[in-house]
């Protein structure tokens, strides 16, 4: 099994406490469905900066800031992508970047 990182980008912020509760419930159902495939549940990401080699700092992560991550195990990229297909961020105007983690 290989580890894959799900890098979450975007997603609308909840407008009310009720919205927040409903969104968190969807995330709970999705993560429960991933079961033993979860290596690290991860976390949402707050404010970020992007730093370049020249020392330039872009506030708030640049053009496509990270909004969270999860690490899962899967047999291959296709299986990892299938897991990401039901991610609640997709219902909330966000995206999931799926990347294989290289281990030595």
Helices and strands as residue ranges (DSSP letters): E 2-10, H 17-34, G 35-37, E 38-44, E 49-51, E 57-59, G 62-64, E 66-74, H 77-84, G 88-92, E 94-100
